């Protein structure tokens, strides 16, 4: 690996690694990090071209390669065995990480994980270019605009049925993360024509969480159980979209705790 993933470590207890989604950053975990800090040593990573990790043109951005990068960075940090949780692309990266190093991963919680589809995408999801364009060219107005409900609705109504309950900080962090995510398109292209198709042994407890109103990865096409580890426990949260740690933070923390409790 020729690049370093930015990490932040807090709390005390068994190591728990959190991996954010595409166009996001480790700031996405703010709503649940203080709660997790009470039980775990929490390690967040910024994927290449996201948050505080730079993007090097040409570096591999497929989920398997990102999983290997996560493993290498954790070795640099001296963290050999750990629990994993990831959202969206981060959930897929977590799955790849567990498959690549089952001796190091103690448990895995996939929070609306990508990659669980039968038919991989062969082109970027419609609307991605618009979302990235709007984020980049309105970012300087975001700190002011997001004080208004109409702006928050424009940015988050498709993400969550509870967008009206989002704090200003959640909205601003998300908007700035997308605006600054140079790795957004490379990460998208790294997913094309792929799905998660690796093996995770039953010795690793796996929980998969989806919201009942996830419009980004809908149940009809992106929540295929036959693609996931056969022993995975599936959980569905009501009135919850693609970022359950924002919509249902207490429930997400509870499921992470339950999953880690089964680890050996």
N, C-alpha and C positions, 0 to 999 in steps of 0.2 A: 504494500500500500504506500503510495507516495503522498498521501494527504492525511490530515488529522481531523477527526470529527470532534467538534466542540462538545464538551460534556459539562454538566453541572451536577454536583452531588450534595445531598442534604439528608437530614434525618438520621436515624439509628436503627439497626436491626439487620435482618437478612437483606442482601442486595436485590433490588427490584429495578429493572431497566425498562424505561418507557420510550417508545418510538413513535414519533408523530407521523402524520399523513403528508401526502403530496401537496405542495403549496402552503404548508403549515410550518411550524417550528416547535421547539420545546416549550414555548410559552402557552401552547394549547393545553398543557397539563396543570396550569395554575389553579383551576377550580378544585382539583382533588389532591394536589401535591401536599398541602398542609396536613390533610387527613392521613395520607400515606406516610408522611414523615414520622407519624406517631408509632408506626409499626415496622417500617423498613428503612434501610439506607437507599434512598431513591436516586437513581442515576438517569438523567435525561440526556439524549443525544440529538444533535442537529445533523440531519442527513446532508450529503453534499449539495451545495447550492441552496441551502435552506438555513434560516436563522443565522447563526454566527459561524457556520462552516462554509468555506469558499468552494466554488465549483471550478474544477480544472477541465477544460475542454477536452473531450474524448475519453474521459474516465468512464468506466462501465457503470451504468445506472439501472441495470435490471435488478429485480428483487433479490435474486440469489447472490449477486455480487455485493449488493448493499448489506446482505446478511453477513457475508464474510468480512466486510469492512467493520461492521458492528463487533464481531468477534475479536478482530485484531485490536480495535480501539480498547475494548474491555481488558484485553490482555495487557496492553500498555498501562492501563489504570490499575493493574494488579487484581482485577476482579475475574476470578476463574469460574465460579459457580454462581448462578443467579436465577431469579424469576424474571419472566418477560411479560410485558403487556404492550400492545400496539394498536393504533387506530388507523383504519383505511389502508393506505399503502404500508404504513408502519406495521399493521397487523400481518400483512403478507410477508414483510421483511422478517417479522418475528417468527413466522412459520418456517421460513427458509433458514433462519438462524438455528432453530431447534432441530431441524432436519440435518443440518451440516455438523452440529456439535451436540448430539443428545446427551453426551456425558457432562456437559457444562450447564445445560438448561434444566432447571428444577421444575418449573411449571410455566404455563403459557396461557394468557388471557387475550384473545383476539376481540377487539372492540370494533365492530363493523369492518372486519378485515376484507381487503380486496383479494382478488385471485381465485375466488371460489365460484368459478363459472365453467360451464361446459364449452361454450363457444368464446374463445378469446377475442378481444377487440383487435380489429385490423386497421383502425384509424383512431385518431384522438376523439374522445367523446364530444358530441356536438355541444357547443357553448363554451368549451374550455378556452378558446382564443378570446372570446368576449370577456370572460371572467378575468383572465390575466390582463387584458388590455385595460379594463375598467380599474382594476386594482393598481396597476402601474401609473396610469395617467390621472388618477384622482387621489393618489396617496397623500399629496401635500394638503389636500382639503379634508382628508379623513378626520383628523383630530377635531375639527369644528363640525363637519357634517354629521358625524355619528352621534352628536348630541340630539339629533332630530330623528323621530320615529320613522319617517319616510326613508331616510338613508339606511337605517338599520334593517328596515323591511326589504329594501332592494338587495342588500348584501346577504341577508340571512334567512329570509322566509323559505327559500328552497332547501336550506340546510336543516331547519328545525321547526316543528310545530310550536315550540315554546320560545321563539325568537324574541318576543316582547319581554321575556323575563331575563334576557341576557344583560349582563352588566356592560357598562361603557368600556371597561377594560378588556373584557372578552372580545368585543367587537373590534376595538382598535388594534389589539394584538393580532387578531386574525387578518384584518385588512392589511396591516403593515407586513405581516409574514408573507402573504400572497404577493404583495407589491415587490418585495425584495427577493423573491424566490427564483434565482437564476437557474436553479436545477429543476424547475417545474416542467418545462417541455422535455428535457432529457429524461426525466423520470417517467413521464407519460410514454415516451418512445421506448423506454426500457421495458414497459409492460406489454407492448403490442405483441400479438401472436403468442402470448404466454398465459399460463395459469399455474396455480400451485399444483404440483404433481409429484411431490416428494413424500417420503415416509417419515413419520414421527412415531416412535415406539410408545406402546401403552404405558410404559413406566413414567412418562411425562404427563401429568394431568393437564388437560386442555379444556378450556371453556371458551365458547364463541358467543358473543353478544351482538344482537342486532336490535335496532329500534323498529317499531311497527310501522313507522312512516319514513323509512329511509328511502329518499328519492334518488340519492346518488348511486347506491348499490341496491336496487329493488329486489324483493324476494323472487320475482318471476324469472330473473336472469342471473342474479349475482349472489345467491345464497344456496348454492348446490351442496347438499350434505354429502353426496358421494365423492366429492373432491376433497373434503376436509378429512382429518384423521378420524378413523372409524369410531374411536373411543371418546371423541369430543362430546362434552356436555353443551347443549344449545340452550340459550336464554334469550327471551324476547321481552323488551321493555315497552310499556304502553306510552303513548304520547311522546315518543322519542324518535329523533332523526338520525343523521349520519355521525353526529358527535355525541354519543351517550354520556361522555364525561362532562358535557355542558348541560344536557337536558336532565340527566338522572345521576348526578354525581355521587350521592350516597349509595345508590344501588350498585354503581360501578365499583366503588371501593369495597362494598360488601362482597361482591362476586370475586374480586381479586383476592380478598382475604380468604374466602372459602377455597378457591383454587390452590393458593399457596399452602393451605393447611394440609392438603393431600400429598404434598411433595415429600419425597424420601431424601 
